[in-house]
Amino acid sequence: KDTNLKIKKAKIKDVPLILSLIKELAEYEKLTHLVVATEGDLSTNLFGPKKFAEVLVAYYKNEPAGMALFFHNYSTFEGKPGIYLEDLYVKPAFRGKGIGKSLLLHLIKIAGKRKCGRVEWAVLDWNQSAINFYTKLGAESMDSWKIFRLTSDKIKKINNPQIV
């Protein structure tokens, strides 16, 4: 076990760090144009009265190195909660030290303690290094499933058809 690595549950004081890691991840994924989250959004939605997600932060030699942001979903077929890993990110300077694997294993341990039936996530089809990493860990690609999304503008339009 690497004694330089510490994984901690994020606290509200970590919001600026979380947002900076989200922005770095978006840059890596070439999706910076989609990031509209603010520190206020994260404070409210991660640490407010209704917590929609949780974050694990990895520190390597006391330097912030990465994070895993996740939330619960539910499997009707299994009749059990699951965990959906929204973001797993390790800063480039800290890659190759097992931090991503440690974050994922920590999350899997949480899933076990919470009696979850599954842990799921999505990966961009061009991110071959991540695909290889997940496959080596024993994860299966759900190729027969397609992800669908309604963005906030579409949600507003459906809920208010008179607004064009």
CNS distance restraints for C-alpha pairs under 8 A (distance, minus, plus):
assign (resid   4 and name CA) (resid  59 and name CA) 7.91 0.50 0.50
assign (resid   4 and name CA) (resid  60 and name CA) 5.35 0.50 0.50
assign (resid   4 and name CA) (resid  61 and name CA) 4.87 0.50 0.50
assign (resid   4 and name CA) (resid  62 and name CA) 7.67 0.50 0.50
assign (resid   5 and name CA) (resid  58 and name CA) 6.93 0.50 0.50
assign (resid   5 and name CA) (resid  59 and name CA) 5.72 0.50 0.50
assign (resid   5 and name CA) (resid  60 and name CA) 4.58 0.50 0.50
assign (resid   5 and name CA) (resid  61 and name CA) 6.48 0.50 0.50
assign (resid   5 and name CA) (resid  62 and name CA) 7.92 0.50 0.50
assign (resid   5 and name CA) (resid  99 and name CA) 7.52 0.50 0.50
assign (resid   6 and name CA) (resid  58 and name CA) 5.76 0.50 0.50
assign (resid   6 and name CA) (resid  59 and name CA) 5.16 0.50 0.50
assign (resid   6 and name CA) (resid  60 and name CA) 6.49 0.50 0.50
assign (resid   6 and name CA) (resid  62 and name CA) 7.78 0.50 0.50
assign (resid   7 and name CA) (resid  56 and name CA) 6.48 0.50 0.50
assign (resid   7 and name CA) (resid  57 and name CA) 5.62 0.50 0.50
assign (resid   7 and name CA) (resid  58 and name CA) 4.44 0.50 0.50
assign (resid   7 and name CA) (resid  59 and name CA) 6.26 0.50 0.50
assign (resid   7 and name CA) (resid 103 and name CA) 7.15 0.50 0.50
assign (resid   7 and name CA) (resid 106 and name CA) 8.00 0.50 0.50
assign (resid   8 and name CA) (resid  56 and name CA) 5.59 0.50 0.50
assign (resid   8 and name CA) (resid  57 and name CA) 5.37 0.50 0.50
assign (resid   8 and name CA) (resid  58 and name CA) 6.51 0.50 0.50
assign (resid   9 and name CA) (resid  54 and name CA) 7.75 0.50 0.50
assign (resid   9 and name CA) (resid  55 and name CA) 6.07 0.50 0.50
assign (resid   9 and name CA) (resid  56 and name CA) 4.61 0.50 0.50
assign (resid   9 and name CA) (resid  57 and name CA) 6.26 0.50 0.50
assign (resid  10 and name CA) (resid  14 and name CA) 5.98 0.50 0.50
assign (resid  10 and name CA) (resid  54 and name CA) 7.47 0.50 0.50
assign (resid  10 and name CA) (resid  55 and name CA) 5.38 0.50 0.50
assign (resid  10 and name CA) (resid  56 and name CA) 5.56 0.50 0.50
assign (resid  10 and name CA) (resid  57 and name CA) 5.94 0.50 0.50
assign (resid  11 and name CA) (resid  15 and name CA) 7.48 0.50 0.50
assign (resid  11 and name CA) (resid  47 and name CA) 7.66 0.50 0.50
assign (resid  12 and name CA) (resid  43 and name CA) 6.38 0.50 0.50
assign (resid  12 and name CA) (resid  46 and name CA) 7.98 0.50 0.50
assign (resid  12 and name CA) (resid  47 and name CA) 6.22 0.50 0.50
assign (resid  14 and name CA) (resid  18 and name CA) 6.11 0.50 0.50
assign (resid  15 and name CA) (resid  19 and name CA) 6.16 0.50 0.50
assign (resid  15 and name CA) (resid  39 and name CA) 6.05 0.50 0.50
assign (resid  15 and name CA) (resid  42 and name CA) 6.47 0.50 0.50
assign (resid  15 and name CA) (resid  43 and name CA) 6.42 0.50 0.50
assign (resid  16 and name CA) (resid  20 and name CA) 6.22 0.50 0.50
assign (resid  16 and name CA) (resid  39 and name CA) 6.26 0.50 0.50
assign (resid  17 and name CA) (resid  21 and name CA) 6.19 0.50 0.50
assign (resid  17 and name CA) (resid  64 and name CA) 8.00 0.50 0.50
assign (resid  18 and name CA) (resid  22 and name CA) 6.16 0.50 0.50
assign (resid  18 and name CA) (resid  67 and name CA) 7.64 0.50 0.50
assign (resid  19 and name CA) (resid  23 and name CA) 6.22 0.50 0.50
assign (resid  19 and name CA) (resid  37 and name CA) 7.59 0.50 0.50
assign (resid  19 and name CA) (resid  38 and name CA) 7.23 0.50 0.50
assign (resid  19 and name CA) (resid  39 and name CA) 6.60 0.50 0.50
assign (resid  19 and name CA) (resid  42 and name CA) 7.69 0.50 0.50
assign (resid  20 and name CA) (resid  24 and name CA) 6.21 0.50 0.50
assign (resid  21 and name CA) (resid  25 and name CA) 6.10 0.50 0.50
assign (resid  21 and name CA) (resid  66 and name CA) 7.11 0.50 0.50
assign (resid  21 and name CA) (resid  67 and name CA) 7.43 0.50 0.50
assign (resid  21 and name CA) (resid  89 and name CA) 7.36 0.50 0.50
assign (resid  21 and name CA) (resid  91 and name CA) 7.86 0.50 0.50
assign (resid  22 and name CA) (resid  26 and name CA) 6.18 0.50 0.50
assign (resid  23 and name CA) (resid  27 and name CA) 6.19 0.50 0.50
assign (resid  23 and name CA) (resid  32 and name CA) 6.67 0.50 0.50
assign (resid  23 and name CA) (resid  35 and name CA) 6.95 0.50 0.50
assign (resid  24 and name CA) (resid  28 and name CA) 6.26 0.50 0.50
assign (resid  24 and name CA) (resid  91 and name CA) 7.77 0.50 0.50
assign (resid  25 and name CA) (resid  29 and name CA) 6.17 0.50 0.50
assign (resid  25 and name CA) (resid  89 and name CA) 6.31 0.50 0.50
assign (resid  26 and name CA) (resid  30 and name CA) 5.90 0.50 0.50
assign (resid  26 and name CA) (resid  31 and name CA) 4.78 0.50 0.50
assign (resid  26 and name CA) (resid  32 and name CA) 4.83 0.50 0.50
assign (resid  26 and name CA) (resid  34 and name CA) 7.87 0.50 0.50
assign (resid  26 and name CA) (resid  35 and name CA) 7.18 0.50 0.50
assign (resid  27 and name CA) (resid  31 and name CA) 5.95 0.50 0.50
assign (resid  27 and name CA) (resid  32 and name CA) 5.25 0.50 0.50
assign (resid  31 and name CA) (resid  35 and name CA) 7.39 0.50 0.50
assign (resid  37 and name CA) (resid  41 and name CA) 6.05 0.50 0.50
assign (resid  37 and name CA) (resid  42 and name CA) 7.16 0.50 0.50
assign (resid  38 and name CA) (resid  42 and name CA) 6.40 0.50 0.50
assign (resid  39 and name CA) (resid  43 and name CA) 5.99 0.50 0.50
assign (resid  40 and name CA) (resid  44 and name CA) 6.11 0.50 0.50
assign (resid  41 and name CA) (resid  45 and name CA) 5.95 0.50 0.50
assign (resid  42 and name CA) (resid  46 and name CA) 5.46 0.50 0.50
assign (resid  42 and name CA) (resid  47 and name CA) 7.49 0.50 0.50
assign (resid  43 and name CA) (resid  47 and name CA) 5.34 0.50 0.50
assign (resid  43 and name CA) (resid  48 and name CA) 6.44 0.50 0.50
assign (resid  44 and name CA) (resid  48 and name CA) 4.44 0.50 0.50
assign (resid  44 and name CA) (resid  49 and name CA) 7.71 0.50 0.50
assign (resid  44 and name CA) (resid  50 and name CA) 7.97 0.50 0.50
assign (resid  44 and name CA) (resid  51 and name CA) 7.75 0.50 0.50
assign (resid  45 and name CA) (resid  50 and name CA) 6.75 0.50 0.50
assign (resid  45 and name CA) (resid  51 and name CA) 5.41 0.50 0.50
assign (resid  45 and name CA) (resid  52 and name CA) 5.53 0.50 0.50
assign (resid  45 and name CA) (resid  53 and name CA) 7.11 0.50 0.50
assign (resid  46 and name CA) (resid  50 and name CA) 7.84 0.50 0.50
assign (resid  46 and name CA) (resid  51 and name CA) 4.92 0.50 0.50
assign (resid  46 and name CA) (resid  52 and name CA) 5.87 0.50 0.50
assign (resid  46 and name CA) (resid  53 and name CA) 5.46 0.50 0.50
assign (resid  46 and name CA) (resid  54 and name CA) 6.17 0.50 0.50
assign (resid  47 and name CA) (resid  51 and name CA) 5.71 0.50 0.50
assign (resid  52 and name CA) (resid  71 and name CA) 6.61 0.50 0.50
assign (resid  53 and name CA) (resid  69 and name CA) 6.81 0.50 0.50
assign (resid  53 and name CA) (resid  70 and name CA) 5.54 0.50 0.50
assign (resid  53 and name CA) (resid  71 and name CA) 4.51 0.50 0.50
assign (resid  53 and name CA) (resid  72 and name CA) 7.63 0.50 0.50
assign (resid  54 and name CA) (resid  69 and name CA) 5.74 0.50 0.50
assign (resid  54 and name CA) (resid  70 and name CA) 5.46 0.50 0.50
assign (resid  54 and name CA) (resid  71 and name CA) 6.12 0.50 0.50
assign (resid  55 and name CA) (resid  67 and name CA) 6.73 0.50 0.50
assign (resid  55 and name CA) (resid  68 and name CA) 5.60 0.50 0.50
assign (resid  55 and name CA) (resid  69 and name CA) 4.37 0.50 0.50
assign (resid  55 and name CA) (resid  70 and name CA) 6.36 0.50 0.50
assign (resid  56 and name CA) (resid  67 and name CA) 5.42 0.50 0.50
assign (resid  56 and name CA) (resid  68 and name CA) 5.14 0.50 0.50
assign (resid  56 and name CA) (resid  69 and name CA) 6.49 0.50 0.50
assign (resid  56 and name CA) (resid 103 and name CA) 7.33 0.50 0.50
assign (resid  57 and name CA) (resid  64 and name CA) 7.19 0.50 0.50
assign (resid  57 and name CA) (resid  65 and name CA) 7.63 0.50 0.50
assign (resid  57 and name CA) (resid  66 and name CA) 5.90 0.50 0.50
assign (resid  57 and name CA) (resid  67 and name CA) 4.40 0.50 0.50
assign (resid  57 and name CA) (resid  68 and name CA) 6.66 0.50 0.50
assign (resid  58 and name CA) (resid  64 and name CA) 6.06 0.50 0.50
assign (resid  58 and name CA) (resid  65 and name CA) 5.43 0.50 0.50
assign (resid  58 and name CA) (resid  66 and name CA) 5.05 0.50 0.50
assign (resid  58 and name CA) (resid  67 and name CA) 5.74 0.50 0.50
assign (resid  58 and name CA) (resid  99 and name CA) 7.15 0.50 0.50
assign (resid  58 and name CA) (resid 103 and name CA) 7.10 0.50 0.50
assign (resid  59 and name CA) (resid  63 and name CA) 5.07 0.50 0.50
assign (resid  59 and name CA) (resid  64 and name CA) 4.45 0.50 0.50
assign (resid  59 and name CA) (resid  65 and name CA) 5.17 0.50 0.50
assign (resid  59 and name CA) (resid  66 and name CA) 7.13 0.50 0.50
assign (resid  60 and name CA) (resid  64 and name CA) 6.46 0.50 0.50
assign (resid  60 and name CA) (resid  65 and name CA) 5.90 0.50 0.50
assign (resid  60 and name CA) (resid  94 and name CA) 7.75 0.50 0.50
assign (resid  65 and name CA) (resid  90 and name CA) 5.80 0.50 0.50
assign (resid  65 and name CA) (resid  91 and name CA) 5.54 0.50 0.50
assign (resid  65 and name CA) (resid  94 and name CA) 6.02 0.50 0.50
assign (resid  65 and name CA) (resid  99 and name CA) 7.80 0.50 0.50
assign (resid  66 and name CA) (resid  88 and name CA) 7.61 0.50 0.50
assign (resid  66 and name CA) (resid  89 and name CA) 5.28 0.50 0.50
assign (resid  66 and name CA) (resid  90 and name CA) 4.06 0.50 0.50
assign (resid  66 and name CA) (resid  91 and name CA) 5.76 0.50 0.50
assign (resid  66 and name CA) (resid  99 and name CA) 7.49 0.50 0.50
assign (resid  66 and name CA) (resid 100 and name CA) 7.63 0.50 0.50
assign (resid  67 and name CA) (resid  87 and name CA) 7.55 0.50 0.50
assign (resid  67 and name CA) (resid  88 and name CA) 5.86 0.50 0.50
assign (resid  67 and name CA) (resid  89 and name CA) 5.43 0.50 0.50
assign (resid  67 and name CA) (resid  90 and name CA) 6.58 0.50 0.50
assign (resid  67 and name CA) (resid 103 and name CA) 7.19 0.50 0.50
assign (resid  68 and name CA) (resid  85 and name CA) 7.04 0.50 0.50
assign (resid  68 and name CA) (resid  86 and name CA) 7.59 0.50 0.50
assign (resid  68 and name CA) (resid  87 and name CA) 5.51 0.50 0.50
assign (resid  68 and name CA) (resid  88 and name CA) 4.45 0.50 0.50
assign (resid  68 and name CA) (resid  89 and name CA) 6.52 0.50 0.50
assign (resid  68 and name CA) (resid 103 and name CA) 6.44 0.50 0.50
assign (resid  68 and name CA) (resid 104 and name CA) 7.53 0.50 0.50
assign (resid  68 and name CA) (resid 107 and name CA) 7.98 0.50 0.50
assign (resid  69 and name CA) (resid  85 and name CA) 6.13 0.50 0.50
assign (resid  69 and name CA) (resid  86 and name CA) 5.60 0.50 0.50
assign (resid  69 and name CA) (resid  87 and name CA) 5.10 0.50 0.50
assign (resid  69 and name CA) (resid  88 and name CA) 6.63 0.50 0.50
assign (resid  70 and name CA) (resid  83 and name CA) 6.65 0.50 0.50
assign (resid  70 and name CA) (resid  84 and name CA) 5.53 0.50 0.50
assign (resid  70 and name CA) (resid  85 and name CA) 4.39 0.50 0.50
assign (resid  70 and name CA) (resid  86 and name CA) 5.28 0.50 0.50
assign (resid  70 and name CA) (resid  87 and name CA) 7.00 0.50 0.50
assign (resid  71 and name CA) (resid  83 and name CA) 5.66 0.50 0.50
assign (resid  71 and name CA) (resid  84 and name CA) 5.46 0.50 0.50
assign (resid  71 and name CA) (resid  85 and name CA) 6.77 0.50 0.50
assign (resid  71 and name CA) (resid  86 and name CA) 7.55 0.50 0.50
assign (resid  72 and name CA) (resid  81 and name CA) 6.47 0.50 0.50
assign (resid  72 and name CA) (resid  82 and name CA) 5.56 0.50 0.50
assign (resid  72 and name CA) (resid  83 and name CA) 4.53 0.50 0.50
assign (resid  72 and name CA) (resid  84 and name CA) 6.00 0.50 0.50
assign (resid  73 and name CA) (resid  81 and name CA) 5.78 0.50 0.50
assign (resid  73 and name CA) (resid  82 and name CA) 5.07 0.50 0.50
assign (resid  73 and name CA) (resid  83 and name CA) 5.78 0.50 0.50
assign (resid  73 and name CA) (resid  84 and name CA) 6.36 0.50 0.50
assign (resid  74 and name CA) (resid  79 and name CA) 7.39 0.50 0.50
assign (resid  74 and name CA) (resid  80 and name CA) 6.00 0.50 0.50
assign (resid  74 and name CA) (resid  81 and name CA) 4.27 0.50 0.50
assign (resid  74 and name CA) (resid  82 and name CA) 5.36 0.50 0.50
assign (resid  75 and name CA) (resid  79 and name CA) 5.63 0.50 0.50
assign (resid  75 and name CA) (resid  80 and name CA) 5.56 0.50 0.50
assign (resid  75 and name CA) (resid  81 and name CA) 6.01 0.50 0.50
assign (resid  75 and name CA) (resid  82 and name CA) 6.59 0.50 0.50
assign (resid  75 and name CA) (resid 117 and name CA) 7.42 0.50 0.50
assign (resid  76 and name CA) (resid  80 and name CA) 7.03 0.50 0.50
assign (resid  78 and name CA) (resid 117 and name CA) 6.61 0.50 0.50
assign (resid  80 and name CA) (resid 115 and name CA) 7.50 0.50 0.50
assign (resid  80 and name CA) (resid 116 and name CA) 5.92 0.50 0.50
assign (resid  80 and name CA) (resid 117 and name CA) 5.56 0.50 0.50
assign (resid  81 and name CA) (resid 115 and name CA) 7.44 0.50 0.50
assign (resid  81 and name CA) (resid 116 and name CA) 4.97 0.50 0.50
assign (resid  81 and name CA) (resid 117 and name CA) 6.19 0.50 0.50
assign (resid  81 and name CA) (resid 118 and name CA) 7.68 0.50 0.50
assign (resid  82 and name CA) (resid 111 and name CA) 7.22 0.50 0.50
assign (resid  82 and name CA) (resid 116 and name CA) 4.72 0.50 0.50
assign (resid  82 and name CA) (resid 117 and name CA) 5.45 0.50 0.50
assign (resid  82 and name CA) (resid 118 and name CA) 4.89 0.50 0.50
assign (resid  82 and name CA) (resid 119 and name CA) 5.74 0.50 0.50
assign (resid  82 and name CA) (resid 120 and name CA) 7.73 0.50 0.50
assign (resid  83 and name CA) (resid 111 and name CA) 6.63 0.50 0.50
assign (resid  83 and name CA) (resid 116 and name CA) 6.97 0.50 0.50
assign (resid  83 and name CA) (resid 118 and name CA) 6.46 0.50 0.50
assign (resid  83 and name CA) (resid 119 and name CA) 4.76 0.50 0.50
assign (resid  83 and name CA) (resid 120 and name CA) 6.40 0.50 0.50
assign (resid  84 and name CA) (resid 119 and name CA) 5.81 0.50 0.50
assign (resid  84 and name CA) (resid 120 and name CA) 4.93 0.50 0.50
assign (resid  84 and name CA) (resid 121 and name CA) 5.65 0.50 0.50
assign (resid  85 and name CA) (resid 119 and name CA) 7.16 0.50 0.50
assign (resid  85 and name CA) (resid 120 and name CA) 6.10 0.50 0.50
assign (resid  85 and name CA) (resid 121 and name CA) 4.98 0.50 0.50
assign (resid  85 and name CA) (resid 122 and name CA) 7.93 0.50 0.50
assign (resid  86 and name CA) (resid 121 and name CA) 6.31 0.50 0.50
assign (resid  86 and name CA) (resid 122 and name CA) 7.58 0.50 0.50
assign (resid  88 and name CA) (resid 100 and name CA) 7.06 0.50 0.50
assign (resid  88 and name CA) (resid 103 and name CA) 7.82 0.50 0.50
assign (resid  88 and name CA) (resid 104 and name CA) 7.84 0.50 0.50
assign (resid  89 and name CA) (resid 100 and name CA) 7.04 0.50 0.50
assign (resid  90 and name CA) (resid  94 and name CA) 6.53 0.50 0.50
assign (resid  90 and name CA) (resid  95 and name CA) 6.24 0.50 0.50
assign (resid  90 and name CA) (resid  99 and name CA) 6.97 0.50 0.50
assign (resid  90 and name CA) (resid 100 and name CA) 6.20 0.50 0.50
assign (resid  91 and name CA) (resid  95 and name CA) 6.56 0.50 0.50
assign (resid  94 and name CA) (resid  99 and name CA) 7.49 0.50 0.50
assign (resid  95 and name CA) (resid  99 and name CA) 7.02 0.50 0.50
assign (resid  95 and name CA) (resid 100 and name CA) 7.76 0.50 0.50
assign (resid  98 and name CA) (resid 102 and name CA) 6.06 0.50 0.50
assign (resid  99 and name CA) (resid 103 and name CA) 6.12 0.50 0.50
assign (resid 100 and name CA) (resid 104 and name CA) 6.20 0.50 0.50
assign (resid 101 and name CA) (resid 105 and name CA) 6.02 0.50 0.50
assign (resid 102 and name CA) (resid 106 and name CA) 5.99 0.50 0.50
assign (resid 103 and name CA) (resid 107 and name CA) 6.22 0.50 0.50
assign (resid 104 and name CA) (resid 108 and name CA) 6.16 0.50 0.50
assign (resid 105 and name CA) (resid 109 and name CA) 6.14 0.50 0.50
assign (resid 106 and name CA) (resid 110 and name CA) 6.39 0.50 0.50
assign (resid 107 and name CA) (resid 111 and name CA) 6.25 0.50 0.50
assign (resid 108 and name CA) (resid 112 and name CA) 6.25 0.50 0.50
assign (resid 108 and name CA) (resid 119 and name CA) 7.16 0.50 0.50
assign (resid 109 and name CA) (resid 113 and name CA) 6.30 0.50 0.50
assign (resid 110 and name CA) (resid 114 and name CA) 6.13 0.50 0.50
assign (resid 111 and name CA) (resid 115 and name CA) 6.08 0.50 0.50
assign (resid 111 and name CA) (resid 116 and name CA) 5.06 0.50 0.50
assign (resid 111 and name CA) (resid 117 and name CA) 7.89 0.50 0.50
assign (resid 111 and name CA) (resid 118 and name CA) 7.56 0.50 0.50
assign (resid 111 and name CA) (resid 119 and name CA) 7.18 0.50 0.50
assign (resid 112 and name CA) (resid 116 and name CA) 6.01 0.50 0.50
assign (resid 123 and name CA) (resid 127 and name CA) 6.97 0.50 0.50
assign (resid 123 and name CA) (resid 130 and name CA) 7.34 0.50 0.50
assign (resid 123 and name CA) (resid 131 and name CA) 7.13 0.50 0.50
assign (resid 127 and name CA) (resid 131 and name CA) 6.34 0.50 0.50
assign (resid 128 and name CA) (resid 132 and name CA) 6.00 0.50 0.50
assign (resid 129 and name CA) (resid 133 and name CA) 6.14 0.50 0.50
assign (resid 130 and name CA) (resid 134 and name CA) 6.14 0.50 0.50
assign (resid 131 and name CA) (resid 135 and name CA) 6.05 0.50 0.50
assign (resid 132 and name CA) (resid 136 and name CA) 6.02 0.50 0.50
assign (resid 133 and name CA) (resid 137 and name CA) 6.37 0.50 0.50
assign (resid 134 and name CA) (resid 138 and name CA) 6.58 0.50 0.50
assign (resid 134 and name CA) (resid 139 and name CA) 5.44 0.50 0.50
assign (resid 134 and name CA) (resid 140 and name CA) 7.90 0.50 0.50
assign (resid 135 and name CA) (resid 139 and name CA) 5.03 0.50 0.50
assign (resid 135 and name CA) (resid 140 and name CA) 6.40 0.50 0.50
assign (resid 135 and name CA) (resid 141 and name CA) 7.81 0.50 0.50
assign (resid 150 and name CA) (resid 154 and name CA) 5.81 0.50 0.50
assign (resid 150 and name CA) (resid 155 and name CA) 6.33 0.50 0.50
assign (resid 151 and name CA) (resid 155 and name CA) 6.26 0.50 0.50
assign (resid 152 and name CA) (resid 156 and name CA) 6.15 0.50 0.50
assign (resid 153 and name CA) (resid 157 and name CA) 6.24 0.50 0.50
assign (resid 154 and name CA) (resid 158 and name CA) 6.14 0.50 0.50
assign (resid 155 and name CA) (resid 159 and name CA) 6.12 0.50 0.50
assign (resid 156 and name CA) (resid 160 and name CA) 5.84 0.50 0.50
assign (resid 157 and name CA) (resid 161 and name CA) 5.35 0.50 0.50
assign (resid 157 and name CA) (resid 162 and name CA) 7.87 0.50 0.50
assign (resid 157 and name CA) (resid 163 and name CA) 6.32 0.50 0.50
assign (resid 157 and name CA) (resid 164 and name CA) 6.96 0.50 0.50
